[in-house]
Amino acid sequence: MWQSPSGLELIILHYHFRPGGVRRVIEMAAPAILRAGKTFRAVVLAAGEAPDKEWLAEFRRLVRPARLEVVTVPAFLYFAGQRGSTAGKERAVRAGVKRLLGKADQENTLVWAHNPGLGRNHLLAREIAGSCGRTGIPLVLHHHDWWFENRWRRWPELQQCGAATPDDMAETLFPKAATTRHAAINRADAKILEKHFGSRAIWQPNPMERGQTVSAARERSARRWLSGQLGDDSPVWIVPCRLLRRKNLCEALLLTRWLRPAAWLVTTGAASSADEEAYANALSDAAQTHHWRLRLGILSGRGLKKPSVPELLAASEAVLLTSIQEGFGLPALEAAAARRPLIARNLPNIAPDLAEFGFQCPQSYDDILIAPELFDAKAEVRRQRDLHGAWLKQMPRSCRAMAAKPDWPARKANPGPVSFSRLTLAAQLETLAHPAEDSWRLCSPLNPFLRLWRRRAARAELRVTPWPADREKRFGPAAYAEQLLKLPDPCASSNRSDARAAQREFLRDRLKSSAWFPLLSD
């Protein structure tokens, strides 16, 4: 365990501290890390923008008596959202990292960097890895998502940042410096990292904390707030997330309309990047045109004091997690903590982890099959073939050879039923445009498990995922902190591997046919 006679400084680095999964991990885990380490004297929050005042005040309280400092460097934000030349951004990042590390050294500093593998600011990932490697400062790279997971439209941006080839990305994401450690939030990713980096890599599932039960008074207050926002007292089904395409929100809306026609579907956050604006606008426009009971980003924007996410969950009737791509699946834990029923799509990289944690979801499913009569199947085949071709052209030549063809558009005959999650946004919206009872009549025979859920939902009897008795002991913030701090001493000898080989293994997995979704390539 890292120790320092003069006390350690924990530097927490992320692009931003906006609401979301990464911020939730930080606010739960950081105080536990300080308690477990016992020698931490200071915490530094470093990002491209300052956290909101209310969250920062609460975080300051949680980390006392350690001193809290906030370092804001605009060049740490997403690369694509910044103005100016690449050279100017690179100079600003270098100056920001120099300011951040300052007089830090390996004796008194630990850098905990979140989501460098997402590739949203390759200049920052490269500079922090290089600076820590040169100075011997311990660096934990905490991997939540990856740049090669259906994010090929950003490849030109990465090239602009100096990554001429995927191998260049690998050298940045998996530095050879003995002071670097890797933490992956799901076991599937951790197995690949452990294979290539040995004891320098660990499976570090997000901390799980049930927290305090929302009081009846606060639940009623949140319910009144929702009614005021929505204009009536109808039940609310909620997706606690930002407005992201990978959340597959049309599927959440389809299920809500089928299973609980009177309910509103609500998301907590709005789109948080320009990449998602087109998706957000298309969904919002369709909802307005068809008068769907949908409210996107109910917590976004400024205004009167809003309920917290746990309070909104408590005031809602059900929680949905319909994602087609996730690193962990935090809403599953949030629903169990709030004692609210969860309807969740099984994801191969997180469903086994959740089962190991003891979270058994009674309303989980692999896919929702859709009758092809509900959308223009011929046009959809053309859309998907064109989209897949354009998707291949976005990626480097070395990756195209690994990419498998998707199964559904390749069929010659009648396409037959297709998974809703495998449709383009256009086909999803075409399906939703039909009256809910018409699409239910065609699709319920294809998804017989939904009939039971519909009967239970009508009686408000969907089943709750129980919170396992020993989860906090095994996977709570204290256990999380203990595991993180038990990573081998950065000065100790450790296994070294070829970063390129590790990334190639990830690429082969992420480019198989089952990993391709047109919604993420549009």
C-alpha positions in Angstrom: 0.0 0.0 0.0 1.3 3.4 -0.9 2.5 5.4 2.1 4.3 8.6 2.7 5.7 9.9 6.0 4.6 13.5 5.1 1.2 12.5 3.8 0.0 11.8 0.3 -1.8 14.1 -2.2 -4.5 12.4 -4.2 -5.0 14.0 -7.6 -8.3 13.0 -9.3 -8.2 13.8 -13.0 -11.2 13.7 -15.4 -12.5 15.8 -18.3 -15.3 17.2 -16.2 -17.3 16.6 -13.0 -20.8 16.7 -14.5 -23.4 14.4 -13.2 -22.9 10.8 -14.4 -21.3 7.5 -13.5 -17.7 8.7 -13.2 -18.6 11.5 -10.8 -20.6 9.0 -8.8 -17.7 6.7 -8.5 -15.4 9.6 -7.4 -17.8 10.9 -4.8 -18.3 7.4 -3.3 -14.7 6.1 -3.5 -12.5 9.2 -2.8 -13.5 9.5 0.9 -13.0 5.8 1.4 -9.6 6.0 -0.2 -8.6 8.7 2.2 -9.8 6.7 5.2 -8.1 3.5 4.0 -4.8 5.3 3.2 -4.6 7.2 6.5 -1.8 9.3 5.2 -3.6 11.5 2.7 -3.3 15.1 3.5 -4.9 16.7 0.4 -7.2 16.0 -2.6 -7.0 17.8 -5.9 -9.9 17.7 -8.3 -8.5 18.5 -11.8 -10.8 19.0 -14.9 -11.6 21.3 -17.7 -14.2 23.1 -15.8 -15.1 23.6 -12.1 -17.7 21.4 -10.5 -21.0 22.9 -9.6 -21.0 24.6 -6.3 -23.5 22.4 -4.5 -21.7 19.2 -5.4 -18.3 20.7 -4.6 -19.5 21.8 -1.1 -20.8 18.3 -0.3 -17.6 16.7 -1.7 -15.5 19.0 0.5 -17.4 17.8 3.5 -16.9 14.2 2.6 -13.1 14.4 2.3 -12.4 16.4 5.5 -10.0 16.8 7.2 -8.0 16.5 4.0 -7.5 19.8 2.2 -9.4 20.1 -1.0 -8.1 22.0 -4.0 -9.7 22.5 -7.4 -7.5 22.9 -10.5 -9.5 24.0 -13.6 -7.7 23.9 -17.0 -10.1 24.4 -19.9 -7.7 22.4 -22.2 -8.6 19.3 -20.2 -12.2 19.3 -21.6 -13.2 17.2 -24.6 -10.8 18.1 -27.5 -13.6 18.5 -30.0 -15.4 21.1 -27.9 -12.4 23.5 -27.7 -11.6 26.3 -30.0 -8.1 27.0 -31.5 -5.4 25.1 -33.2 -4.2 21.6 -32.2 -0.8 23.1 -31.4 -2.3 25.7 -29.2 -4.4 23.1 -27.3 -1.3 20.9 -26.9 0.6 23.8 -25.4 -2.3 24.5 -23.0 -2.5 20.8 -22.0 1.2 20.7 -21.3 1.1 23.8 -19.2 -2.0 22.5 -17.4 -0.3 19.2 -16.5 2.8 21.0 -15.4 0.7 23.3 -13.2 -1.2 20.3 -11.8 1.8 18.2 -10.9 3.9 21.2 -9.9 6.3 20.1 -7.2 4.7 16.6 -6.9 7.0 13.6 -6.8 6.7 9.9 -6.4 7.1 10.2 -2.6 3.9 12.2 -2.0 1.5 11.9 -5.0 -0.9 9.5 -6.5 -2.7 10.4 -9.7 -6.1 8.7 -10.3 -7.0 9.5 -13.9 -10.5 8.5 -15.2 -11.5 7.4 -18.7 -8.3 8.1 -20.6 -9.2 5.2 -22.9 -12.3 7.1 -24.1 -10.1 9.2 -26.3 -12.0 12.4 -25.8 -8.8 14.3 -25.2 -5.8 12.3 -26.4 -3.5 15.2 -25.8 -4.3 15.1 -22.1 -4.0 11.2 -21.9 -0.6 11.3 -23.6 0.8 14.2 -21.5 -0.3 12.9 -18.1 1.1 9.4 -18.9 4.3 10.9 -20.2 4.8 13.3 -17.3 4.1 10.6 -14.6 6.4 8.2 -16.4 9.3 10.7 -16.5 8.9 11.8 -12.9 8.1 8.4 -11.4 4.7 9.6 -10.0 2.3 6.7 -9.5 -0.5 6.8 -12.0 -3.7 4.7 -11.9 -5.5 4.7 -15.3 -9.2 4.0 -14.5 -10.8 2.6 -17.6 -14.6 3.0 -17.9 -15.0 3.1 -21.7 -12.8 2.8 -24.8 -12.2 4.8 -28.0 -12.7 1.7 -30.2 -16.1 0.8 -28.9 -18.3 2.1 -31.8 -16.7 5.5 -31.7 -14.9 5.4 -35.1 -16.3 8.8 -36.2 -13.7 10.3 -33.8 -10.7 8.6 -35.5 -9.9 11.8 -37.5 -9.9 13.7 -34.2 -7.4 11.3 -32.7 -5.2 11.6 -35.8 -5.4 15.3 -35.4 -4.0 14.8 -31.9 -1.0 12.9 -33.2 -2.2 9.3 -33.2 -1.3 8.4 -36.7 -2.1 4.7 -36.2 -4.0 2.6 -33.6 -0.5 1.5 -32.4 0.1 5.1 -31.3 -3.1 5.0 -29.3 -2.0 1.8 -27.6 1.3 3.3 -26.6 -0.5 6.2 -24.9 -3.3 4.1 -23.2 -1.0 1.4 -22.0 2.3 3.1 -21.1 5.4 1.0 -20.4 6.3 3.0 -17.3 6.6 0.8 -14.2 4.7 3.4 -12.2 1.5 3.0 -14.3 -1.4 0.8 -13.1 -4.7 -0.1 -14.8 -8.1 -0.6 -13.3 -11.1 -1.9 -15.3 -14.7 -1.6 -14.1 -15.9 -4.9 -15.6 -14.3 -8.3 -15.4 -14.3 -8.9 -19.2 -12.0 -5.9 -19.7 -9.9 -6.8 -16.7 -9.1 -10.3 -18.0 -7.5 -8.8 -21.1 -5.6 -6.3 -19.1 -4.4 -8.9 -16.6 -3.3 -11.2 -19.4 -1.0 -8.5 -20.8 0.0 -6.5 -17.7 -0.1 -9.0 -14.9 -0.3 -7.5 -11.4 -0.2 -4.0 -12.9 -3.9 -4.5 -13.8 -7.0 -5.2 -11.6 -10.7 -5.7 -11.9 -12.1 -2.7 -10.0 -15.9 -2.8 -10.1 -17.5 0.5 -9.2 -18.2 0.9 -5.5 -21.7 -0.1 -4.3 -23.3 1.8 -1.6 -27.0 1.6 -0.8 -27.0 4.9 1.0 -29.8 6.2 3.1 -33.4 5.5 2.2 -35.2 8.6 0.8 -37.7 9.8 3.4 -41.4 9.6 2.7 -41.5 13.4 2.9 -38.8 13.8 0.3 -40.3 11.2 -1.9 -43.7 13.1 -1.8 -41.9 16.3 -2.6 -40.1 14.8 -5.6 -43.4 13.3 -6.8 -45.0 16.8 -6.6 -42.1 18.3 -8.5 -42.5 15.6 -11.2 -46.2 16.3 -11.5 -45.5 20.0 -11.8 -42.9 19.4 -14.6 -45.1 16.9 -16.5 -48.5 18.5 -16.0 -50.3 15.5 -14.4 -50.0 12.8 -11.8 -49.4 9.9 -14.1 -46.9 7.2 -13.1 -43.3 7.9 -14.1 -40.8 5.4 -15.5 -37.2 6.7 -15.4 -33.9 6.2 -17.2 -31.2 7.8 -14.9 -28.7 8.9 -17.5 -27.5 11.6 -19.8 -29.0 11.6 -23.3 -26.7 9.3 -25.1 -27.3 7.1 -28.2 -25.9 4.1 -26.5 -28.6 4.3 -23.9 -31.0 3.1 -26.6 -33.8 5.4 -25.3 -36.2 4.5 -28.1 -36.3 1.0 -26.7 -37.1 2.3 -23.2 -39.9 4.3 -24.8 -41.2 1.4 -26.7 -41.3 -0.8 -23.5 -43.0 2.0 -21.5 -45.7 2.4 -24.1 -46.3 -1.3 -24.3 -46.2 -2.2 -20.6 -47.5 1.0 -19.0 -49.3 3.1 -21.6 -50.3 5.8 -19.0 -46.8 6.4 -17.8 -44.3 9.1 -18.7 -40.8 8.1 -19.6 -38.2 10.5 -18.2 -34.5 10.8 -18.5 -32.6 12.7 -15.8 -29.9 14.3 -18.0 -29.8 16.0 -21.4 -27.2 15.7 -24.1 -23.8 16.7 -22.8 -21.8 16.8 -26.0 -22.2 18.0 -29.6 -21.9 14.4 -30.8 -25.3 13.6 -29.3 -27.2 16.7 -30.3 -28.6 15.2 -33.6 -29.8 12.1 -31.7 -31.4 14.2 -29.0 -33.1 16.6 -31.4 -34.5 13.7 -33.6 -35.9 12.0 -30.5 -37.3 15.2 -29.1 -38.9 16.3 -32.4 -40.5 12.9 -32.9 -41.9 12.9 -29.4 -43.4 16.4 -30.0 -44.9 15.3 -33.4 -46.5 12.1 -32.1 -47.4 13.4 -28.6 -45.4 10.7 -26.9 -45.3 10.9 -23.1 -41.6 11.5 -23.0 -39.5 14.1 -21.1 -35.8 14.3 -21.8 -33.3 15.8 -19.5 -35.7 16.7 -16.7 -32.9 17.7 -14.4 -31.0 19.7 -17.0 -30.8 23.5 -17.1 -30.9 26.1 -14.3 -33.9 27.0 -12.2 -35.5 26.2 -9.0 -34.0 23.6 -6.7 -34.5 20.1 -8.2 -34.8 16.7 -6.5 -31.7 14.5 -6.4 -31.5 11.4 -8.6 -32.2 9.0 -5.6 -35.3 11.2 -4.8 -36.5 11.0 -8.4 -36.0 7.2 -8.4 -38.0 6.9 -5.2 -40.8 8.9 -6.7 -40.8 6.9 -9.9 -42.7 3.6 -10.5 -40.0 1.7 -12.4 -36.4 2.1 -13.7 -35.1 1.1 -17.2 -31.7 0.2 -18.4 -32.0 -0.5 -22.1 -28.4 0.3 -23.1 -26.6 -1.4 -26.0 -23.2 -0.5 -24.6 -22.2 0.0 -21.0 -19.1 -0.3 -18.9 -20.8 -1.1 -15.6 -24.5 -0.5 -15.4 -24.9 1.8 -12.4 -28.8 2.2 -12.8 -29.1 -1.5 -11.8 -27.7 -0.7 -8.4 -29.5 2.6 -8.1 -32.9 0.8 -8.8 -32.1 -1.8 -6.1 -31.1 0.9 -3.6 -34.3 2.8 -4.3 -36.4 -0.4 -4.0 -37.8 0.2 -7.5 -38.4 -2.4 -10.2 -35.8 -2.6 -12.9 -36.3 -3.5 -16.5 -32.9 -4.2 -18.0 -31.4 -5.4 -21.2 -28.7 -8.1 -20.6 -25.3 -6.9 -21.7 -22.6 -9.7 -22.0 -19.9 -7.7 -20.3 -21.9 -6.5 -17.3 -24.7 -9.1 -16.7 -22.2 -11.7 -15.3 -20.7 -9.1 -13.0 -24.0 -8.0 -11.7 -25.0 -11.6 -11.1 -21.7 -12.2 -9.2 -22.5 -9.2 -7.1 -25.8 -10.8 -6.3 -28.1 -8.5 -8.2 -30.7 -10.7 -9.8 -33.1 -8.7 -12.0 -36.5 -10.4 -12.4 -37.2 -8.3 -15.5 -34.1 -8.8 -17.6 -34.1 -9.7 -21.3 -31.6 -10.3 -24.2 -33.4 -8.5 -27.0 -36.8 -7.1 -28.1 -37.8 -8.7 -31.4 -39.7 -6.5 -33.9 -41.9 -7.5 -36.7 -40.5 -6.1 -40.0 -44.0 -4.9 -41.0 -43.5 -2.0 -38.5 -40.7 -0.3 -40.5 -39.6 -0.1 -44.1 -37.5 -3.2 -44.2 -36.1 -2.7 -47.7 -35.1 0.8 -46.9 -33.6 -0.3 -43.6 -31.4 -2.9 -45.3 -30.1 -0.2 -47.6 -29.6 2.1 -44.7 -27.7 -0.5 -42.8 -25.5 -1.6 -45.7 -24.6 2.0 -46.5 -24.0 2.8 -42.8 -21.8 -0.2 -42.3 -19.8 0.7 -45.4 -19.3 4.3 -44.2 -18.5 2.9 -40.7 -15.7 0.8 -42.2 -14.3 3.8 -44.1 -14.1 5.7 -40.8 -11.6 3.3 -39.2 -8.0 2.7 -40.0 -7.2 0.1 -42.7 -5.6 -2.2 -40.1 -8.9 -2.4 -38.2 -11.2 -2.9 -41.2 -9.8 -6.4 -41.7 -10.9 -7.3 -38.2 -14.5 -6.0 -38.6 -17.1 -8.7 -39.2 -20.2 -8.2 -41.3 -23.4 -7.7 -39.3 -25.8 -10.6 -39.7 -29.2 -9.0 -40.3 -28.7 -6.8 -43.4 -26.7 -9.6 -45.0 -29.8 -11.9 -45.3 -31.0 -12.4 -48.9 -34.6 -13.5 -48.2 -37.3 -12.0 -46.0 -35.4 -10.5 -43.1 -37.9 -11.8 -40.5 -38.0 -10.4 -36.9 -35.1 -8.2 -35.9 -33.8 -7.0 -32.6 -35.0 -3.4 -32.0 -31.5 -2.5 -30.7 -30.1 -3.5 -34.1 -32.2 -1.0 -36.0 -31.1 2.5 -37.2 -32.7 5.4 -35.4 -34.9 6.0 -38.5 -36.3 2.5 -38.2 -36.8 2.7 -34.5 -38.7 6.0 -34.9 -40.8 4.4 -37.7 -41.7 1.6 -35.3 -42.6 4.0 -32.5 -44.8 6.0 -34.9 -47.4 3.1 -35.0 -50.0 3.1 -32.3 -48.7 1.2 -29.3 -51.5 -1.4 -29.4 -50.8 -2.1 -33.0 -47.1 -2.7 -32.5 -47.9 -4.7 -29.3 -50.3 -7.0 -31.3 -47.6 -7.8 -33.8 -44.6 -8.1 -31.4 -46.0 -9.6 -28.2 -46.0 -13.1 -29.8 -42.3 -12.7 -30.6 -41.6 -11.6 -27.0 -43.9 -13.8 -24.8 -42.2 -12.8 -21.5 -43.5 -9.3 -22.0 -47.1 -10.4 -21.5 -46.4 -11.3 -17.8 -44.6 -8.0 -17.3 -47.5 -6.1 -18.8 -50.0 -7.7 -16.4 -47.7 -7.0 -13.5 -47.0 -3.4 -14.6 -50.8 -2.7 -14.8 -51.1 -3.7 -11.2 -47.9 -1.9 -10.2 -46.5 -5.3 -9.2 -43.2 -5.5 -11.2 -40.6 -7.2 -9.0 -37.8 -5.4 -7.2 -34.2 -6.5 -7.3 -33.2 -7.1 -3.7 -30.1 -5.5 -2.4 -27.7 -8.4 -1.5 -26.8 -8.6 2.2 -23.0 -8.7 1.9 -22.5 -6.6 -1.2 -21.2 -3.5 0.7 -18.7 -5.6 2.6 -17.3 -7.1 -0.6 -17.9 -4.3 -3.1 -18.6 -1.2 -1.0 -16.5 1.9 -0.9 -14.2 0.6 1.8 -13.5 -2.6 0.0 -13.0 -0.6 -3.2 -10.4 1.7 -1.6 -8.5 -1.2 0.0 -8.2 -3.0 -3.3 -7.0 0.1 -5.2 -4.4 0.9 -2.6 -3.1 -2.7 -2.6 -1.9 -2.4 -6.2 1.8 -3.3 -6.2 4.2 -0.6 -5.2 5.1 1.4 -8.3 8.8 1.0 -7.5 8.5 -2.8 -7.5 9.4 -4.8 -10.5 6.3 -5.7 -12.5 5.2 -7.6 -15.6 5.6 -5.6 -18.8 3.8 -6.4 -22.0 3.3 -5.2 -25.5 0.7 -2.4 -25.4 -0.1 -3.1 -29.1 -0.9 -6.7 -28.4 -3.3 -5.8 -25.6 -5.1 -3.3 -27.8 -5.3 -5.8 -30.7 -7.1 -8.2 -28.4 -9.6 -5.6 -27.4 -10.1 -4.6 -31.1 -10.8 -8.2 -32.1 -13.5 -8.4 -29.4 -15.1 -5.0 -30.2 -15.1 -5.6 -34.0 -17.0 -8.9 -34.0 -20.4 -8.8 -35.7 -22.4 -8.9 -32.4 -20.7 -5.7 -31.2 -21.9 -3.6 -34.2 -24.9 -1.4 -33.7 -26.1 1.0 -36.4 -27.4 3.3 -33.7 -23.8 4.0 -32.6 -22.5 4.3 -36.2 -25.1 6.8 -37.5 
